[in-house]
Amino acid sequence: MARPIRDLDVPLSQLQQDMRRLVARQRAAASAERLQLLLAHPETAMVAATDGEQAEQRHWLYDADPDATTPAFPYPTAQEA
């Protein structure tokens, strides 16, 4: 005979606590896995960017100062847009 559904009810606070524990365990497992990977293959921790990636990063870090060595991306002005 099947059990009544009310026997399966769990308070919301218990569900929230269980979810917090689950997320904490998953985060710890992911961190441990990443650490093991880095310890086994330290060369993967710092990989040099390709020329194209470096060009993109220079645009992200563009400094609008007059002494900047990287030219600004030519955004259209309000009149041109």
DOZA-832530 format. One record per atom (N, C-alpha, C, O, CB): chain; atom name; x, y, z. Coordinates in steps of 0.2 Angstrom, whole numbers. Glycine has a CB too. Layout:
BEGIN
   chaine   atome    east   north      up
        A      CA       X       Y       Z
...
//
This chain:
BEGIN
   chaine   atome    east   north      up
        A       N       4      -6       0
        A      CA       0       0       0
        A       C       4       6       0
        A       O      10       6       3
        A      CB      -5       0       6
        A       N       3      11      -4
        A      CA       6      17      -4
        A       C       6      22       2
        A       O       0      22       5
        A      CB       4      21     -11
        A       N      11      25       4
        A      CA      11      30       9
        A       C       7      36       7
        A       O       8      38       2
        A      CB      18      31      12
        A       N       4      39      12
        A      CA       1      46      11
        A       C       6      51       9
        A       O      11      51      12
        A      CB      -4      48      16
        A       N       4      56       5
        A      CA       9      61       3
        A       C      11      65       9
        A       O      16      68       9
        A      CB       5      66      -2
        A       N       6      66      14
        A      CA       8      70      20
        A       C      14      68      24
        A       O      17      71      27
        A      CB       2      71      24
        A       N      15      61      23
        A      CA      21      58      26
        A       C      28      61      23
        A       O      33      60      26
        A      CB      21      51      26
        A       N      27      63      17
        A      CA      33      66      13
        A       C      34      73      14
        A       O      40      76      12
        A      CB      33      64       6
        A       N      30      77      17
        A      CA      31      84      18
        A       C      37      85      23
        A       O      38      82      28
        A      CB      25      87      22
        A       N      41      90      20
        A      CA      47      92      24
        A       C      46     100      25
        A       O      44     103      20
        A      CB      53      91      20
        A       N      48     103      31
        A      CA      47     110      32
        A       C      52     113      27
        A       O      57     111      25
        A      CB      49     112      39
        A       N      50     119      25
        A      CA      54     123      20
        A       C      61     125      23
        A       O      66     125      19
        A      CB      50     130      19
        A       N      61     126      30
        A      CA      68     128      33
        A       C      73     122      32
        A       O      79     123      31
        A      CB      67     129      40
        A       N      70     116      32
        A      CA      74     110      32
        A       C      77     109      24
        A       O      82     107      23
        A      CB      70     103      33
        A       N      72     111      19
        A      CA      74     110      12
        A       C      80     116      11
        A       O      85     114       8
        A      CB      68     112       8
        A       N      79     122      14
        A      CA      84     127      13
        A       C      91     125      16
        A       O      96     126      13
        A      CB      81     133      16
        A       N      90     122      22
        A      CA      97     120      25
        A       C     100     114      21
        A       O     106     114      20
        A      CB      95     118      32
        A       N      96     110      18
        A      CA      99     104      14
        A       C     102     107       8
        A       O     107     105       6
        A      CB      93      99      13
        A       N      99     112       5
        A      CA     101     115      -1
        A       C     108     119       0
        A       O     112     118      -4
        A      CB      96     120      -5
        A       N     108     122       6
        A      CA     114     126       7
        A       C     120     121       8
        A       O     126     122       6
        A      CB     113     130      14
        A       N     119     115      11
        A      CA     124     110      12
        A       C     126     107       6
        A       O     132     106       5
        A      CB     121     105      17
        A       N     121     106       1
        A      CA     123     103      -5
        A       C     127     108      -9
        A       O     132     105     -12
        A      CB     116     101      -9
        A       N     125     114      -9
        A      CA     129     119     -13
        A       C     136     120     -10
        A       O     141     120     -14
        A      CB     125     126     -13
        A       N     137     120      -4
        A      CA     143     120      -1
        A       C     148     114      -2
        A       O     153     115      -4
        A      CB     142     121       7
        A       N     145     108      -2
        A      CA     148     102      -4
        A       C     151     102     -11
        A       O     156     100     -13
        A      CB     144      96      -3
        A       N     146     105     -16
        A      CA     148     105     -23
        A       C     153     110     -24
        A       O     158     109     -28
        A      CB     142     107     -27
        A       N     153     116     -21
        A      CA     158     121     -21
        A       C     165     118     -19
        A       O     170     119     -22
        A      CB     157     127     -18
        A       N     165     115     -13
        A      CA     171     112     -11
        A       C     174     107     -15
        A       O     180     106     -16
        A      CB     170     109      -4
        A       N     170     103     -18
        A      CA     172      97     -23
        A       C     175     101     -29
        A       O     180      98     -32
        A      CB     166      93     -25
        A       N     172     106     -32
        A      CA     174     109     -38
        A       C     181     113     -36
        A       O     186     112     -40
        A      CB     169     115     -40
        A       N     182     116     -30
        A      CA     188     119     -28
        A       C     194     114     -28
        A       O     199     115     -30
        A      CB     187     123     -22
        A       N     192     108     -25
        A      CA     197     103     -24
        A       C     199     100     -31
        A       O     205      98     -32
        A      CB     194      97     -19
        A       N     194      99     -35
        A      CA     196      96     -42
        A       C     200     101     -46
        A       O     205      99     -49
        A      CB     189      95     -46
        A       N     199     108     -45
        A      CA     203     113     -48
        A       C     210     113     -45
        A       O     215     113     -49
        A      CB     200     120     -48
        A       N     210     112     -39
        A      CA     217     112     -36
        A       C     221     106     -38
        A       O     227     106     -39
        A      CB     216     112     -28
        A       N     218     100     -38
        A      CA     221      94     -40
        A       C     224      95     -48
        A       O     229      93     -49
        A      CB     217      88     -40
        A       N     220      98     -52
        A      CA     222      99     -59
        A       C     228     104     -59
        A       O     232     102     -63
        A      CB     216     102     -63
        A       N     228     109     -55
        A      CA     233     114     -55
        A       C     240     111     -52
        A       O     245     112     -55
        A      CB     231     120     -51
        A       N     239     106     -47
        A      CA     245     103     -44
        A       C     248      98     -49
        A       O     254      97     -50
        A      CB     243     100     -38
        A       N     243      95     -53
        A      CA     246      90     -58
        A       C     248      93     -64
        A       O     253      90     -67
        A      CB     240      85     -60
        A       N     246      99     -66
        A      CA     248     102     -72
        A       C     248     109     -71
        A       O     244     113     -73
        A      CB     242     101     -78
        A       N     254     111     -67
        A      CA     255     119     -66
        A       C     255     123     -72
        A       O     254     129     -72
        A      CB     261     119     -61
        A       N     257     120     -78
        A      CA     258     124     -84
        A       C     252     127     -86
        A       O     252     132     -90
        A      CB     262     120     -89
        A       N     246     124     -84
        A      CA     240     126     -87
        A       C     237     132     -83
        A       O     232     136     -85
        A      CB     235     121     -86
        A       N     240     134     -77
        A      CA     238     140     -73
        A       C     239     146     -77
        A       O     235     151     -76
        A      CB     242     140     -66
        A       N     245     147     -80
        A      CA     246     153     -83
        A       C     248     152     -91
        A       O     253     150     -92
        A      CB     252     157     -80
        A       N     243     153     -95
        A      CA     244     152    -102
        A       C     244     159    -105
        A       O     239     163    -104
        A      CB     238     147    -105
        A       N     249     160    -109
        A      CA     250     167    -112
        A       C     244     167    -117
        A       O     242     163    -121
        A      CB     256     167    -116
        A       N     242     173    -118
        A      CA     236     175    -123
        A       C     239     175    -130
        A       O     245     177    -131
        A      CB     233     182    -121
        A       N     235     174    -135
        A      CA     237     174    -142
        A       C     237     182    -143
        A       O     235     186    -139
        A      CB     232     171    -146
        A       N     240     184    -149
        A      CA     240     191    -151
        A       C     233     194    -152
        A       O     232     199    -150
        A      CB     244     191    -158
        A       N     229     190    -154
        A      CA     222     192    -155
        A       C     219     194    -148
        A       O     215     199    -147
        A      CB     217     187    -159
        A       N     220     189    -143
        A      CA     217     190    -137
        A       C     220     196    -133
        A       O     217     200    -130
        A      CB     218     184    -132
        A       N     227     197    -134
        A      CA     230     203    -131
        A       C     227     209    -134
        A       O     227     214    -131
        A      CB     238     202    -133
        A       N     226     209    -141
        A      CA     223     215    -144
        A       C     216     217    -141
        A       O     215     222    -139
        A      CB     222     214    -151
        A       N     212     212    -140
        A      CA     205     213    -137
        A       C     206     215    -130
        A       O     203     220    -127
        A      CB     201     206    -136
        A       N     211     212    -126
        A      CA     212     215    -119
        A       C     215     222    -119
        A       O     213     226    -114
        A      CB     217     210    -115
        A       N     219     224    -124
        A      CA     221     231    -124
        A       C     215     235    -125
        A       O     215     241    -122
        A      CB     226     232    -129
        A       N     210     233    -128
        A      CA     204     238    -129
        A       C     200     238    -123
        A       O     197     243    -121
        A      CB     200     235    -135
        A       N     200     232    -119
        A      CA     196     233    -113
        A       C     199     237    -108
        A       O     196     241    -104
        A      CB     196     225    -110
        A       N     206     237    -108
        A      CA     210     241    -103
        A       C     212     248    -106
        A       O     216     251    -103
        A      CB     216     238    -101
        A       N     209     250    -111
        A      CA     211     257    -115
        A       C     211     262    -110
        A       O     206     263    -106
        A      CB     206     258    -120
        A       N     216     266    -110
        A      CA     217     272    -105
        A       C     216     278    -110
        A       O     219     279    -115
        A      CB     223     272    -102
        A       N     211     282    -108
        A      CA     209     288    -112
        A       C     214     294    -111
        A       O     213     299    -114
        A      CB     202     291    -111
        A       N     220     293    -107
        A      CA     225     298    -106
        A       C     228     300    -113
        A       O     229     295    -117
        A      CB     230     296    -101
        A       N     231     306    -113
        A      CA     234     308    -120
        A       C     240     303    -121
        A       O     243     303    -126
        A      CB     236     315    -119
        A       N     243     301    -115
        A      CA     250     297    -116
        A       C     248     289    -117
        A       O     253     285    -117
        A      CB     254     298    -110
        A       N     242     288    -119
        A      CA     241     281    -120
        A       C     244     278    -126
        A       O     244     282    -131
        A      CB     233     279    -120
        A       N     246     272    -126
        A      CA     250     269    -132
        A       C     245     265    -136
        A       O     246     264    -142
        A      CB     256     265    -130
        A       N     239     263    -134
        A      CA     234     260    -137
        A       C     229     264    -140
        A       O     226     268    -136
        A      CB     231     254    -133
        A       N     228     264    -146
        A      CA     223     269    -149
        A       C     215     267    -147
        A       O     214     261    -146
        A      CB     223     269    -157
        A       N     211     272    -146
        A      CA     204     270    -144
        A       C     200     267    -150
        A       O     202     268    -156
        A      CB     201     277    -142
        A       N     196     263    -148
        A      CA     191     260    -153
        A       C     187     266    -156
        A       O     184     270    -152
        A      CB     187     254    -150
        A       N     186     266    -162
        A      CA     183     272    -165
        A       C     175     271    -165
        A       O     172     269    -170
        A      CB     185     273    -173
        A       N     173     273    -159
        A      CA     165     273    -158
        A       C     162     279    -162
        A       O     165     284    -162
        A      CB     164     273    -150
        A       N     156     278    -165
        A      CA     153     284    -168
        A       C     151     289    -163
        A       O     149     287    -158
        A      CB     147     281    -173
        A       N     151     295    -166
        A      CA     149     301    -161
        A       C     141     300    -162
        A       O     138     297    -165
        A      CB     152     307    -164
        A       N     138     305    -158
        A      CA     131     305    -157
        A       C     128     307    -164
        A       O     123     305    -166
        A      CB     128     310    -152
        A       N     132     312    -168
        A      CA     129     314    -174
        A       C     130     308    -179
        A       O     126     308    -184
        A      CB     133     320    -176
        A       N     135     304    -179
        A      CA     136     299    -184
        A       C     131     293    -183
        A       O     130     290    -188
        A      CB     143     297    -184
        A       N     129     292    -177
        A      CA     125     286    -175
        A       C     118     287    -178
        A       O     114     283    -177
        A      CB     125     285    -168
//
